[in-house]
Amino acid sequence: MANIFQIGSGMVGSAMALDLAKNHDVFLSDNNKKSLAEIQSQNNSIEIQQLDVTNKNALSEWIQPADIVLLAVPGFLGYETLKTIIEAGKHVVDISFAPENVLDLNILAKKNNVISIVDAGVAPGIPNYLLGYWNSRMKIESFEYYVGGLPKNPTPPFYYKAPFSPIDVIEEYTRPARMMIDGKLITRSALSEIETIEFEEVGKLEAFNTDGLRSILSTMNHIPNMKEKTLRYPKHAQLMIDYRNKGLFDKDNIQGTSRQLFEDWKLEENEQEFTIMDIIIEGTTEKIKYHLYDEFNTTSQTSSMARTTGYTATATINLILEKLWIDSGVFPPEIIGAKEQCMHHILNYLETRNITITKK
């Protein structure tokens, strides 16, 4: 049993804290007293602390008793908070998906003998683990994945609900999408190259370019063709393009837009939703496809996006605690996944929580 200090108590944070509390002592912080109290009401063994992560001294002091830290703050807070945790000498798993390059903290982590695994959610996360595994076993020519979290009963005009901060979604819709084509790093506009894909479980969805490859662009730059696309219901992408063209995502307007979208995109309590993902890895001798489809869990009343993102992160926490990975530094999941024992640990952990990734 370990002392796990978790920062962030949103929808995903709730799922993670309750999962970890089954086998560990969990200490949970957030700036939101209400969300902390709600989680503690479901498991009173979880100790809570209101905390502003921008207060670096308070953060460093709070995590001193930690064996490991789980970081789940909005992306714009991610880099500096991760840096503070590493400076405090604490192992950390991060799912904040900061816009900055968190791999720049690698030297600091090595200096402080810290294991930091970043981008350890559903995506980035699961595709990275799988790519790392297959990259160590065959020459890969192409890697792509398509992923989305969506309500089961979409309503106009957005046909979308977000289980996390709209600011992070807006960042996804505005940051240029990087990809590899024929061995060259190229950039396309986010929300571009919209295509329609039919899925057995949900019918037609639209896929468009987003900047989801992140660390893979540097760690796997020997793979000549790589791209990531986000999945949404039809009509959503064009509406977001219209928002962007009107300047509603610009720096001067983003806070107001985000506040409005927080209300428009908020999932209702126990609202049915799903996560869907296809991962395609093509080598010189074999083409491998993985498929994930997961729905809101009615037994635990936990959203699919919280489950798939959160349990990948808690699996990664346990991976470090079980000493399956012992090297210090900042690592994305594709580096960890190259070790067979680590990759199977992640998949088995998810399977025990009824999240199945099917190889086709």
Secondary structure as a PSIPRED ss2 file (coil, helix, strand):
# PSIPRED VFORMAT (PSIPRED V4.0)

   1 M C   1.000  0.000  0.000
   2 A C   1.000  0.000  0.000
   3 N E   0.000  0.000  1.000
   4 I E   0.000  0.000  1.000
   5 F E   0.000  0.000  1.000
   6 Q E   0.000  0.000  1.000
   7 I E   0.000  0.000  1.000
   8 G C   1.000  0.000  0.000
   9 S C   1.000  0.000  0.000
  10 G C   1.000  0.000  0.000
  11 M H   0.000  1.000  0.000
  12 V H   0.000  1.000  0.000
  13 G H   0.000  1.000  0.000
  14 S H   0.000  1.000  0.000
  15 A H   0.000  1.000  0.000
  16 M H   0.000  1.000  0.000
  17 A H   0.000  1.000  0.000
  18 L H   0.000  1.000  0.000
  19 D H   0.000  1.000  0.000
  20 L H   0.000  1.000  0.000
  21 A C   1.000  0.000  0.000
  22 K C   1.000  0.000  0.000
  23 N C   1.000  0.000  0.000
  24 H C   1.000  0.000  0.000
  25 D E   0.000  0.000  1.000
  26 V E   0.000  0.000  1.000
  27 F E   0.000  0.000  1.000
  28 L E   0.000  0.000  1.000
  29 S E   0.000  0.000  1.000
  30 D E   0.000  0.000  1.000
  31 N C   1.000  0.000  0.000
  32 N C   1.000  0.000  0.000
  33 K H   0.000  1.000  0.000
  34 K H   0.000  1.000  0.000
  35 S H   0.000  1.000  0.000
  36 L H   0.000  1.000  0.000
  37 A H   0.000  1.000  0.000
  38 E H   0.000  1.000  0.000
  39 I H   0.000  1.000  0.000
  40 Q H   0.000  1.000  0.000
  41 S H   0.000  1.000  0.000
  42 Q H   0.000  1.000  0.000
  43 N C   1.000  0.000  0.000
  44 N C   1.000  0.000  0.000
  45 S C   1.000  0.000  0.000
  46 I C   1.000  0.000  0.000
  47 E E   0.000  0.000  1.000
  48 I E   0.000  0.000  1.000
  49 Q E   0.000  0.000  1.000
  50 Q E   0.000  0.000  1.000
  51 L C   1.000  0.000  0.000
  52 D C   1.000  0.000  0.000
  53 V C   1.000  0.000  0.000
  54 T C   1.000  0.000  0.000
  55 N C   1.000  0.000  0.000
  56 K H   0.000  1.000  0.000
  57 N H   0.000  1.000  0.000
  58 A H   0.000  1.000  0.000
  59 L H   0.000  1.000  0.000
  60 S H   0.000  1.000  0.000
  61 E H   0.000  1.000  0.000
  62 W H   0.000  1.000  0.000
  63 I C   1.000  0.000  0.000
  64 Q C   1.000  0.000  0.000
  65 P C   1.000  0.000  0.000
  66 A C   1.000  0.000  0.000
  67 D C   1.000  0.000  0.000
  68 I E   0.000  0.000  1.000
  69 V E   0.000  0.000  1.000
  70 L E   0.000  0.000  1.000
  71 L E   0.000  0.000  1.000
  72 A C   1.000  0.000  0.000
  73 V C   1.000  0.000  0.000
  74 P C   1.000  0.000  0.000
  75 G H   0.000  1.000  0.000
  76 F H   0.000  1.000  0.000
  77 L H   0.000  1.000  0.000
  78 G H   0.000  1.000  0.000
  79 Y H   0.000  1.000  0.000
  80 E H   0.000  1.000  0.000
  81 T H   0.000  1.000  0.000
  82 L H   0.000  1.000  0.000
  83 K H   0.000  1.000  0.000
  84 T H   0.000  1.000  0.000
  85 I H   0.000  1.000  0.000
  86 I H   0.000  1.000  0.000
  87 E H   0.000  1.000  0.000
  88 A C   1.000  0.000  0.000
  89 G C   1.000  0.000  0.000
  90 K C   1.000  0.000  0.000
  91 H C   1.000  0.000  0.000
  92 V E   0.000  0.000  1.000
  93 V E   0.000  0.000  1.000
  94 D E   0.000  0.000  1.000
  95 I C   1.000  0.000  0.000
  96 S C   1.000  0.000  0.000
  97 F C   1.000  0.000  0.000
  98 A C   1.000  0.000  0.000
  99 P C   1.000  0.000  0.000
 100 E C   1.000  0.000  0.000
 101 N C   1.000  0.000  0.000
 102 V H   0.000  1.000  0.000
 103 L H   0.000  1.000  0.000
 104 D H   0.000  1.000  0.000
 105 L H   0.000  1.000  0.000
 106 N H   0.000  1.000  0.000
 107 I H   0.000  1.000  0.000
 108 L H   0.000  1.000  0.000
 109 A H   0.000  1.000  0.000
 110 K H   0.000  1.000  0.000
 111 K H   0.000  1.000  0.000
 112 N C   1.000  0.000  0.000
 113 N C   1.000  0.000  0.000
 114 V C   1.000  0.000  0.000
 115 I E   0.000  0.000  1.000
 116 S E   0.000  0.000  1.000
 117 I E   0.000  0.000  1.000
 118 V E   0.000  0.000  1.000
 119 D C   1.000  0.000  0.000
 120 A C   1.000  0.000  0.000
 121 G E   0.000  0.000  1.000
 122 V E   0.000  0.000  1.000
 123 A C   1.000  0.000  0.000
 124 P C   1.000  0.000  0.000
 125 G E   0.000  0.000  1.000
 126 I H   0.000  1.000  0.000
 127 P H   0.000  1.000  0.000
 128 N H   0.000  1.000  0.000
 129 Y H   0.000  1.000  0.000
 130 L H   0.000  1.000  0.000
 131 L H   0.000  1.000  0.000
 132 G H   0.000  1.000  0.000
 133 Y H   0.000  1.000  0.000
 134 W H   0.000  1.000  0.000
 135 N H   0.000  1.000  0.000
 136 S C   1.000  0.000  0.000
 137 R C   1.000  0.000  0.000
 138 M C   1.000  0.000  0.000
 139 K C   1.000  0.000  0.000
 140 I E   0.000  0.000  1.000
 141 E E   0.000  0.000  1.000
 142 S E   0.000  0.000  1.000
 143 F E   0.000  0.000  1.000
 144 E E   0.000  0.000  1.000
 145 Y E   0.000  0.000  1.000
 146 Y E   0.000  0.000  1.000
 147 V E   0.000  0.000  1.000
 148 G E   0.000  0.000  1.000
 149 G E   0.000  0.000  1.000
 150 L E   0.000  0.000  1.000
 151 P E   0.000  0.000  1.000
 152 K C   1.000  0.000  0.000
 153 N C   1.000  0.000  0.000
 154 P C   1.000  0.000  0.000
 155 T C   1.000  0.000  0.000
 156 P C   1.000  0.000  0.000
 157 P C   1.000  0.000  0.000
 158 F C   1.000  0.000  0.000
 159 Y C   1.000  0.000  0.000
 160 Y C   1.000  0.000  0.000
 161 K C   1.000  0.000  0.000
 162 A E   0.000  0.000  1.000
 163 P C   1.000  0.000  0.000
 164 F C   1.000  0.000  0.000
 165 S C   1.000  0.000  0.000
 166 P H   0.000  1.000  0.000
 167 I H   0.000  1.000  0.000
 168 D H   0.000  1.000  0.000
 169 V H   0.000  1.000  0.000
 170 I H   0.000  1.000  0.000
 171 E H   0.000  1.000  0.000
 172 E H   0.000  1.000  0.000
 173 Y H   0.000  1.000  0.000
 174 T H   0.000  1.000  0.000
 175 R C   1.000  0.000  0.000
 176 P C   1.000  0.000  0.000
 177 A E   0.000  0.000  1.000
 178 R E   0.000  0.000  1.000
 179 M E   0.000  0.000  1.000
 180 M E   0.000  0.000  1.000
 181 I E   0.000  0.000  1.000
 182 D C   1.000  0.000  0.000
 183 G C   1.000  0.000  0.000
 184 K E   0.000  0.000  1.000
 185 L E   0.000  0.000  1.000
 186 I E   0.000  0.000  1.000
 187 T E   0.000  0.000  1.000
 188 R E   0.000  0.000  1.000
 189 S C   1.000  0.000  0.000
 190 A C   1.000  0.000  0.000
 191 L C   1.000  0.000  0.000
 192 S C   1.000  0.000  0.000
 193 E C   1.000  0.000  0.000
 194 I C   1.000  0.000  0.000
 195 E E   0.000  0.000  1.000
 196 T E   0.000  0.000  1.000
 197 I E   0.000  0.000  1.000
 198 E E   0.000  0.000  1.000
 199 F E   0.000  0.000  1.000
 200 E C   1.000  0.000  0.000
 201 E C   1.000  0.000  0.000
 202 V C   1.000  0.000  0.000
 203 G E   0.000  0.000  1.000
 204 K E   0.000  0.000  1.000
 205 L E   0.000  0.000  1.000
 206 E E   0.000  0.000  1.000
 207 A E   0.000  0.000  1.000
 208 F E   0.000  0.000  1.000
 209 N E   0.000  0.000  1.000
 210 T C   1.000  0.000  0.000
 211 D C   1.000  0.000  0.000
 212 G C   1.000  0.000  0.000
 213 L C   1.000  0.000  0.000
 214 R C   1.000  0.000  0.000
 215 S C   1.000  0.000  0.000
 216 I H   0.000  1.000  0.000
 217 L H   0.000  1.000  0.000
 218 S H   0.000  1.000  0.000
 219 T H   0.000  1.000  0.000
 220 M C   1.000  0.000  0.000
 221 N C   1.000  0.000  0.000
 222 H C   1.000  0.000  0.000
 223 I C   1.000  0.000  0.000
 224 P C   1.000  0.000  0.000
 225 N E   0.000  0.000  1.000
 226 M E   0.000  0.000  1.000
 227 K E   0.000  0.000  1.000
 228 E E   0.000  0.000  1.000
 229 K E   0.000  0.000  1.000
 230 T E   0.000  0.000  1.000
 231 L E   0.000  0.000  1.000
 232 R E   0.000  0.000  1.000
 233 Y C   1.000  0.000  0.000
 234 P C   1.000  0.000  0.000
 235 K C   1.000  0.000  0.000
 236 H H   0.000  1.000  0.000
 237 A H   0.000  1.000  0.000
 238 Q H   0.000  1.000  0.000
 239 L H   0.000  1.000  0.000
 240 M H   0.000  1.000  0.000
 241 I H   0.000  1.000  0.000
 242 D H   0.000  1.000  0.000
 243 Y H   0.000  1.000  0.000
 244 R H   0.000  1.000  0.000
 245 N H   0.000  1.000  0.000
 246 K C   1.000  0.000  0.000
 247 G C   1.000  0.000  0.000
 248 L C   1.000  0.000  0.000
 249 F C   1.000  0.000  0.000
 250 D C   1.000  0.000  0.000
 251 K C   1.000  0.000  0.000
 252 D C   1.000  0.000  0.000
 253 N C   1.000  0.000  0.000
 254 I H   0.000  1.000  0.000
 255 Q H   0.000  1.000  0.000
 256 G H   0.000  1.000  0.000
 257 T H   0.000  1.000  0.000
 258 S H   0.000  1.000  0.000
 259 R H   0.000  1.000  0.000
 260 Q H   0.000  1.000  0.000
 261 L H   0.000  1.000  0.000
 262 F H   0.000  1.000  0.000
 263 E H   0.000  1.000  0.000
 264 D H   0.000  1.000  0.000
 265 W C   1.000  0.000  0.000
 266 K E   0.000  0.000  1.000
 267 L C   1.000  0.000  0.000
 268 E C   1.000  0.000  0.000
 269 E C   1.000  0.000  0.000
 270 N C   1.000  0.000  0.000
 271 E C   1.000  0.000  0.000
 272 Q C   1.000  0.000  0.000
 273 E E   0.000  0.000  1.000
 274 F E   0.000  0.000  1.000
 275 T E   0.000  0.000  1.000
 276 I E   0.000  0.000  1.000
 277 M E   0.000  0.000  1.000
 278 D E   0.000  0.000  1.000
 279 I E   0.000  0.000  1.000
 280 I E   0.000  0.000  1.000
 281 I E   0.000  0.000  1.000
 282 E E   0.000  0.000  1.000
 283 G E   0.000  0.000  1.000
 284 T C   1.000  0.000  0.000
 285 T C   1.000  0.000  0.000
 286 E C   1.000  0.000  0.000
 287 K E   0.000  0.000  1.000
 288 I E   0.000  0.000  1.000
 289 K E   0.000  0.000  1.000
 290 Y E   0.000  0.000  1.000
 291 H E   0.000  0.000  1.000
 292 L E   0.000  0.000  1.000
 293 Y E   0.000  0.000  1.000
 294 D E   0.000  0.000  1.000
 295 E E   0.000  0.000  1.000
 296 F C   1.000  0.000  0.000
 297 N E   0.000  0.000  1.000
 298 T C   1.000  0.000  0.000
 299 T C   1.000  0.000  0.000
 300 S C   1.000  0.000  0.000
 301 Q C   1.000  0.000  0.000
 302 T E   0.000  0.000  1.000
 303 S C   1.000  0.000  0.000
 304 S H   0.000  1.000  0.000
 305 M H   0.000  1.000  0.000
 306 A H   0.000  1.000  0.000
 307 R H   0.000  1.000  0.000
 308 T H   0.000  1.000  0.000
 309 T H   0.000  1.000  0.000
 310 G H   0.000  1.000  0.000
 311 Y H   0.000  1.000  0.000
 312 T H   0.000  1.000  0.000
 313 A H   0.000  1.000  0.000
 314 T H   0.000  1.000  0.000
 315 A H   0.000  1.000  0.000
 316 T H   0.000  1.000  0.000
 317 I H   0.000  1.000  0.000
 318 N H   0.000  1.000  0.000
 319 L H   0.000  1.000  0.000
 320 I H   0.000  1.000  0.000
 321 L H   0.000  1.000  0.000
 322 E C   1.000  0.000  0.000
 323 K C   1.000  0.000  0.000
 324 L C   1.000  0.000  0.000
 325 W C   1.000  0.000  0.000
 326 I C   1.000  0.000  0.000
 327 D C   1.000  0.000  0.000
 328 S C   1.000  0.000  0.000
 329 G E   0.000  0.000  1.000
 330 V E   0.000  0.000  1.000
 331 F E   0.000  0.000  1.000
 332 P C   1.000  0.000  0.000
 333 P H   0.000  1.000  0.000
 334 E H   0.000  1.000  0.000
 335 I H   0.000  1.000  0.000
 336 I H   0.000  1.000  0.000
 337 G H   0.000  1.000  0.000
 338 A C   1.000  0.000  0.000
 339 K C   1.000  0.000  0.000
 340 E H   0.000  1.000  0.000
 341 Q H   0.000  1.000  0.000
 342 C H   0.000  1.000  0.000
 343 M H   0.000  1.000  0.000
 344 H H   0.000  1.000  0.000
 345 H H   0.000  1.000  0.000
 346 I H   0.000  1.000  0.000
 347 L H   0.000  1.000  0.000
 348 N H   0.000  1.000  0.000
 349 Y H   0.000  1.000  0.000
 350 L H   0.000  1.000  0.000
 351 E H   0.000  1.000  0.000
 352 T H   0.000  1.000  0.000
 353 R C   1.000  0.000  0.000
 354 N C   1.000  0.000  0.000
 355 I C   1.000  0.000  0.000
 356 T C   1.000  0.000  0.000
 357 I E   0.000  0.000  1.000
 358 T E   0.000  0.000  1.000
 359 K E   0.000  0.000  1.000
 360 K C   1.000  0.000  0.000
